[in-house]
Amino acid sequence: MKKLIKIVFLSFVFSPAFAQFEDISIEKIKEMKVPEFSPAKFEAENDFDSFFYVDRNAKVPENALKKAISFYKENQSKISNKKYIAIADFTQHSSKKRLYVINMENGHVEQYLVAHGKGSDPDHNGYADKFSNIPNSNATSLGFYLTAETYYGKHGYSLRLDGMEESNSNARQREIVFHGANYVVNTGDKIGRSLGCPAVENAMSRKIIDMLKGGAVYLAYHAKYFN
């Protein structure tokens, strides 16, 4: 058996296919350098690897989560509250807990009810299918926002939002804010509609606002409009 292995090895070494390696000595091999590992380059090439711990139970729609994390990574200098990301998936029916608040320190996800605007659901069937940035449209505006300051208004404790895209640039002018509302109630059926605000349950509003206030990322998402 050993003799057979030796014959096969010698045949391989002196075959024409191996001839191209004949001039590579052990000394030359030792002189070869392996490219140095670059953590920055590795992280850039593996965009989401550093957030492997986020949403381990896969609660958040995958594409929405990827969009939010990409925005989060690319806009670190603009984000004051880096602890949380919020995503409202308006693809889903309003009876679903479609607001996801993600703790970026430990990856934990909490889900809440959230309303869409009357203008986005004119027949009130529970699905938002129209979106607008126009004042008085009473519609939800899609896109990325940064949360801003809190205040007390007609809905009590509320949180202002600044739109970061053309699709939601009028958010402050339209007074699109996080606030609690009596019409956001878990009855198993569709919930009420807002005038464009991401309204939440009164019982949960302070908790949600306190997590997100002061410059956190909020994404108003619909699968039809995000590739």
C-alpha positions as CSV (number, residue, x, y, z in Angstrom):
1,M,0.0,0.0,0.0
2,K,2.8,2.4,0.9
3,K,4.6,1.6,-2.3
4,L,1.4,2.4,-4.3
5,I,1.0,5.7,-2.5
6,K,4.7,6.6,-3.3
7,I,4.2,5.8,-7.0
8,V,1.1,7.9,-7.2
9,F,2.8,10.8,-5.4
10,L,5.9,10.7,-7.7
11,S,3.7,10.5,-10.8
12,F,1.8,13.6,-9.6
13,V,5.0,15.6,-8.8
14,F,6.6,15.0,-12.2
15,S,3.4,15.3,-14.2
16,P,3.1,18.3,-16.7
17,A,0.3,19.8,-14.6
18,F,2.6,20.1,-11.6
19,A,5.5,21.6,-13.7
20,Q,4.3,25.2,-13.2
21,F,5.1,24.9,-9.4
22,E,8.6,23.4,-9.8
23,D,10.4,26.7,-9.2
24,I,8.6,27.5,-5.9
25,S,11.0,26.6,-3.1
26,I,10.2,26.3,0.6
27,E,12.1,29.5,1.2
28,K,9.9,31.3,-1.4
29,I,6.8,30.0,0.2
30,K,7.9,31.2,3.6
31,E,8.5,34.7,2.1
32,M,4.9,34.9,0.9
33,K,2.7,37.4,2.9
34,V,-0.9,36.9,3.8
35,P,-3.0,40.1,3.5
36,E,-3.6,41.7,7.0
37,F,-7.0,41.4,8.5
38,S,-8.9,44.7,8.5
39,P,-11.8,44.8,11.0
40,A,-13.3,47.9,9.3
41,K,-13.2,46.2,5.9
42,F,-14.7,43.0,7.3
43,E,-17.5,44.9,9.0
44,A,-18.3,46.8,5.8
45,E,-18.4,43.5,3.8
46,N,-20.5,41.8,6.4
47,D,-23.0,44.7,7.1
48,F,-25.3,42.9,9.5
49,D,-22.9,40.5,11.2
50,S,-22.2,42.9,14.0
51,F,-26.0,42.9,14.7
52,F,-26.4,39.1,14.7
53,Y,-28.0,39.3,18.2
54,V,-30.9,41.6,17.0
55,D,-34.3,40.0,16.8
56,R,-33.2,36.4,17.3
57,N,-36.8,35.3,17.3
58,A,-37.4,36.8,13.9
59,K,-40.4,39.0,14.9
60,V,-39.6,41.9,12.6
61,P,-40.2,41.6,8.8
62,E,-36.8,40.8,7.4
63,N,-36.6,43.5,4.7
64,A,-37.8,46.2,7.1
65,L,-35.2,45.2,9.6
66,K,-32.4,45.3,7.0
67,K,-33.5,48.7,5.8
68,A,-33.6,50.1,9.3
69,I,-30.2,48.7,10.3
70,S,-28.6,50.0,7.2
71,F,-29.9,53.5,7.9
72,Y,-28.9,53.2,11.5
73,K,-25.3,52.2,10.5
74,E,-25.0,54.9,7.8
75,N,-26.3,57.8,9.9
76,Q,-24.6,57.3,13.3
77,S,-23.5,60.9,13.5
78,K,-27.1,62.1,13.2
79,I,-28.6,59.7,15.7
80,S,-28.6,60.8,19.3
81,N,-30.6,58.0,20.8
82,K,-28.8,54.9,19.6
83,K,-30.4,52.5,22.0
84,Y,-33.6,52.0,20.1
85,I,-35.0,51.6,16.6
86,A,-38.8,51.6,15.9
87,I,-40.4,50.1,12.8
88,A,-44.1,50.3,12.0
89,D,-45.0,47.8,9.3
90,F,-48.1,49.3,7.7
91,T,-48.2,46.3,5.3
92,Q,-50.0,44.5,8.1
93,H,-53.6,44.8,9.3
94,S,-54.2,47.4,12.0
95,S,-55.3,44.6,14.4
96,K,-51.8,43.3,14.5
97,K,-49.0,44.5,16.8
98,R,-47.1,45.9,14.0
99,L,-45.0,48.5,15.8
100,Y,-41.6,47.0,16.7
101,V,-39.4,48.7,19.2
102,I,-35.9,47.2,19.0
103,N,-33.3,47.5,21.8
104,M,-30.1,47.8,19.9
105,E,-28.0,47.0,23.0
106,N,-29.5,43.5,23.6
107,G,-31.5,42.8,20.5
108,H,-34.8,42.4,22.3
109,V,-38.0,43.3,20.4
110,E,-41.3,44.5,21.9
111,Q,-44.5,44.8,19.8
112,Y,-47.3,47.3,20.0
113,L,-50.5,48.3,18.3
114,V,-50.1,51.4,16.1
115,A,-52.7,53.3,14.0
116,H,-52.4,54.6,10.5
117,G,-54.0,57.7,9.0
118,K,-57.6,58.0,7.8
119,G,-56.3,59.1,4.4
120,S,-54.3,55.9,4.1
121,D,-57.4,53.7,4.7
122,P,-60.5,55.6,3.4
123,D,-62.7,52.6,3.4
124,H,-61.6,51.7,7.0
125,N,-60.9,48.0,6.3
126,G,-57.9,48.0,8.5
127,Y,-55.3,48.1,5.8
128,A,-53.2,51.2,4.8
129,D,-52.8,51.4,1.0
130,K,-52.4,55.1,0.3
131,F,-49.7,57.3,1.7
132,S,-49.0,61.0,1.4
133,N,-46.8,63.8,2.6
134,I,-49.3,66.5,1.7
135,P,-50.8,68.7,4.6
136,N,-54.4,67.9,5.4
137,S,-54.2,64.5,3.6
138,N,-54.7,62.8,6.9
139,A,-52.5,60.0,5.6
140,T,-49.5,58.2,6.9
141,S,-46.2,59.2,5.4
142,L,-43.7,56.4,4.8
143,G,-39.9,56.6,5.2
144,F,-37.3,57.2,7.9
145,Y,-37.7,59.7,10.7
146,L,-35.7,60.8,13.7
147,T,-37.6,61.3,16.9
148,A,-37.3,64.7,18.5
149,E,-38.6,66.5,21.6
150,T,-41.5,65.5,23.9
151,Y,-44.4,67.9,24.7
152,Y,-47.9,67.9,26.2
153,G,-50.6,68.6,23.7
154,K,-54.3,67.7,23.0
155,H,-53.3,64.0,23.2
156,G,-51.3,64.4,26.4
157,Y,-47.6,63.3,26.4
158,S,-46.4,63.3,22.8
159,L,-43.2,62.9,20.8
160,R,-42.4,65.0,17.7
161,L,-40.9,63.5,14.6
162,D,-38.7,64.9,11.9
163,G,-39.0,63.4,8.5
164,M,-35.6,62.5,6.8
165,E,-36.9,61.9,3.3
166,E,-39.0,63.6,0.6
167,S,-41.8,61.2,1.4
168,N,-42.2,62.6,5.0
169,S,-40.4,66.0,4.9
170,N,-43.6,67.8,6.1
171,A,-43.9,65.7,9.3
172,R,-43.3,68.6,11.7
173,Q,-45.6,71.0,9.7
174,R,-48.3,68.3,9.7
175,E,-47.8,67.6,13.4
176,I,-47.1,64.0,12.8
177,V,-46.2,62.7,16.3
178,F,-46.3,59.7,18.5
179,H,-49.1,60.0,21.0
180,G,-51.6,57.8,22.8
181,A,-55.2,57.5,21.6
182,N,-58.5,56.0,23.0
183,Y,-59.2,54.5,19.5
184,V,-56.1,52.3,19.6
185,V,-57.6,49.4,21.5
186,N,-57.0,45.7,21.2
187,T,-60.4,44.2,20.3
188,G,-59.2,41.6,17.9
189,D,-60.7,43.7,15.1
190,K,-59.3,46.7,13.3
191,I,-58.4,49.7,15.4
192,G,-59.2,53.3,14.9
193,R,-57.4,55.7,12.5
194,S,-55.4,58.8,13.2
195,L,-54.9,62.0,11.1
196,G,-51.6,60.6,10.0
197,C,-49.8,60.0,13.3
198,P,-48.5,56.7,14.5
199,A,-50.9,56.7,17.5
200,V,-50.5,54.0,20.1
201,E,-52.4,52.6,23.1
202,N,-52.8,55.1,25.9
203,A,-51.5,52.6,28.4
204,M,-48.3,52.1,26.4
205,S,-47.7,55.6,25.1
206,R,-45.4,56.9,27.9
207,K,-43.3,53.8,27.8
208,I,-42.9,53.9,24.0
209,I,-42.2,57.7,23.9
210,D,-39.7,57.5,26.7
211,M,-37.8,54.8,24.9
212,L,-37.7,56.6,21.6
213,K,-37.4,60.3,22.5
214,G,-34.3,62.3,21.8
215,G,-33.2,61.2,18.3
216,A,-34.0,57.6,17.7
217,V,-34.6,56.1,14.2
218,Y,-38.3,55.4,13.3
219,L,-39.2,53.7,10.0
220,A,-42.7,53.8,8.7
221,Y,-42.7,50.9,6.3
222,H,-44.8,49.2,3.7
223,A,-43.5,46.3,1.7
224,K,-45.0,47.6,-1.6
225,Y,-42.9,50.7,-1.5
226,F,-39.5,49.3,-0.3
227,N,-37.5,47.1,-2.6
